[in-house]
Amino acid sequence: MDTSKLDDLARRLAASLPENLAAMRRELETNFRATLRSGLARMDLVTREEFDVQQGVLRRTREKLEALQREVKELDERHRSA
């Protein structure tokens, strides 16, 4: 996972804090970063590449299923007409 986006989000969250909390920003940014990473790790996400591969597998499986369904229908029609 690209952690630079998480780091950027943590930095923006810390920067959005009121000025009177400026002294705590660095610590809060670190805590934000850890919380974001932990939360995403628990989500059991897949990478875009993994998703695309599985989508391709599903597409090919669907195509094979449709071809088999057509073949079964043709065989059934031939059997009925015989």
N, C-alpha and C positions, 0 to 999 in steps of 0.2 A: 504494500500500500504506500502511496505517495504521502509521506508525513509532512512534506513542506506545506501542503494545504491545511493540515491540522495545526501546524505551527503558526501559520498566518492567521487562522481563525482564533487561536488562543491569544495571539498578539493583539488582534482587533478587539477581542472581548476585554482584555486588560486595559487597552487604550480608551475604551468607552466608559471606564469607571470615573466617578467624580474626582475632581482635583484633590480633595482632602484625603483621598485614598492613594495618591500617587506613590507614597513611600511603600505601599504594599503591592504595587503593580507587578513587580518582577516575581514575587512569590505567588501572587494570584495567577499570573501567566503560566508559571510552571504547574500550578494545580489545575488550571483549565486544560493544559496540554495533556496531563496525565489522565484526567477525567475523560476527555474526548477519546483518547487512545483506548482506554479501558472499555468505554461504552461501545466503541466500534468493534473491538476484539470480541466482545460477547455476542455480537449480532450474527456471527458466522456468515459473513459476506463472501462473495466470490469476486474475482477480478473480472474486468470486462472481457479479457481474453478467454477465460474459462466459460463465461456466459456465452460468448460467440461460438465457441467450439460446441457446447451443448445444444445451442440453437441449431447449428448445422446438423448435428446427429439427429435431432428431433425432426428436422425437415426431411432428411433422407429416409428416416424410418416411416414418416407419414407417406412419402412417395411410394415406398415399397408396399406399404399396407394398401394404398389405393390401387396399385397395380395388381396385387393379389386379389382384391375384392372384384376388380374387373374380370380377372381370369376365372374366378369362381362363378361369377354370373354367366360368363360365356359358356363354361362347362355345363352349368345347370341348364341353360337354354338349349344346348346341343342334346343333352340327356333327355329333356322333355320332348324335343321334336323327333327323337329317334323312335 
